[in-house]
Amino acid sequence: MMHAHVLHAPHATLTGVPNGKLGMWVFLASEVMFFTGLIGAYVVLRLSNPAWPGPDGHLSVMLGTINTLILICSSATIVLALAAAQRDALPAVRGWLGLTMALGAAFLGVKGMEYAAKLTHDIVPSTNIFWSAYYTLTGFHALHVLGGILFNLWVWSASWRAPSWRRQGHRLELAGLYWHFVDIVWIFLFPLLYLF
């Protein structure tokens, strides 16, 4: 039987924070700066263009709302995966992580539908500044969602063998931190792009 200590890095550090968690926080800080720059540029462009987004600037609020709900649900499922890991319930960990990845894939599927609808009407990044910003912001976010799915897949694969889980189970918390970051970024992008 495994114990909850497998969720934490095995080595003490001078900071009192495990190296993996500290590394993830530093990485997320750099990602916050990256998205802050992109969102800041979007806001400046938006405020300096009174005709924003122009005649072609129509997004489906319904699809944006569905994607928001998908990511909110995925935040809940990864929390449930962590709670299951703390109970040493590896089948439940696999189930909740699998659902988290499925929700992430559903988000990308909906985003792909949105992109396809725009591309069939010849709405591309060069159509105007709004679409350039839209494709840039949502494209980088989608790449981060894909990265989160791959990270979760790595953790999920470790949960199938107890020896692997003892060595790598603590990475579930790191995957959760990253996944919540991706969800929070979308919470900012959704109103900026779809509602205002």
C-alpha angles and dihedrals in degrees: 000000000000125000133219091258089081088075092068130068108264098227127075117228135202090252093052088236118106113252093241093053093045090049091050092050091050090048092048090049089057090048090051089055091048095052092039088058092049094045091045090053089049092052092049091049091046094051093047095052112067093185092056125181093010129218094305095048103107122136127179107249087193093059091044090051092048090052090049091053091047092055093044089053090048090055088055093049094052090050088052089050090055091047089051090050090053088055091048089241100146096173088056090046089055092047096050093042090049090052090048090054091045091053090048089051090048089053090053090046092055090046089050089053089052092049092047092051091052095044093051087058090049092250103150134157090272093055091092141319093277093057092044089055093043095053092043096050097041093039094055090044091051090052089053091050089052090050089051091051090052092048090050090048090055091051091043091053090053090055092069095071124047095216091052091046092052089055099038108021092100087068090073089077090051091049088051093052091051093046093051089050091054090050093049092051089056091050086062096041097049098064094036094054104028108030109032 
